[in-house]
Amino acid sequence: MIYKNKKIPNTFGFDVKAASYADYDSVEELENLIACGCIVSPFLHIGCGSNLLFEKDYEGTVLHSRIGGVEVTAEDDERVSVRVGAGVIWDDFVACCVERGWYGAENLSLIPGEVGASAVQNIGAYGVEVKDLISSVETINIRGEKRVYQNNECEYAYRKSLFKKPEMKSVFVTYVNFALSKKERYTLDYGTIRQELANYPAVDLITLRHVIINIRESKLPDPKMLGNAGSFFMNPIVPRAQFELLLRRYPSMPHYEVDADRVKIPAGWMIDQCGWKGKALGPAAVHDKQALVLVNLGGATGRDVIALSDAVRASVQKKFGVEIRPEVNFI
């Protein structure tokens, strides 16, 4: 279905429109849109708009997949392979995995967005990244050419993938294939997971999902109530020598080992240390419970949030000598 001047869904709640907006329910429908010339340049493929910051109306075509389905393609006693439509809501897929006893995705509970976007963004939380679950990604490009990218071709890294590169803008994810475990396994040594689990008699998938959801809801605002895009900034990874200098100045600084040469420092902690938590700049603010989140207090525009982002980044750079970068995509 093609619409003109349709409001673009986005979790910041910005009032922005697309000159042309097209939903499609299948690969065949997308192929028809391509073949008939209905996709007007520039074009942008989105999920739920949960990781996007629109500065203004979009002058071209916004595309949105509604391809559904969760299909088991292979299974044995230890593993299961699942093919999932790009338009499936990510948290619905996680709930499905938990219900069926498939291990791996539970720590990614309640992350907003859709399955297709998860493969583009390489979403991650609480010690797990989706790249560790993906076996391959099915795509079609603006010329109607299909290609399947194996995991090792996707160039996955922290919040990065091949699909985020500018030259891949004309490549659309249609299905994502996952490899999940049927053997009990958990990732618990991150954040307050073990502390929260101490309130339960035992660990299982349902309990862990419940704990992850509770942790997220205690820190992150509901976009339906307060416009936001979740974590706005990526946690910076710094050289070990720089980290050790900072640790001398801030002995209680939280951190996570990446490898022998690099350490990850929580951006939210640094923003909080700069005094930004709960502070507003016009109609945009740093959330009072999680400094990694920027929120729309009401009536904010993309430019308002960018101004706040720039001010926060400048403060962190000045105090710590560390550059923090937005995870959210500016459009």
Disulfide bonds with the S-S distance in Angstrom:
Cys36-Cys38 2.38
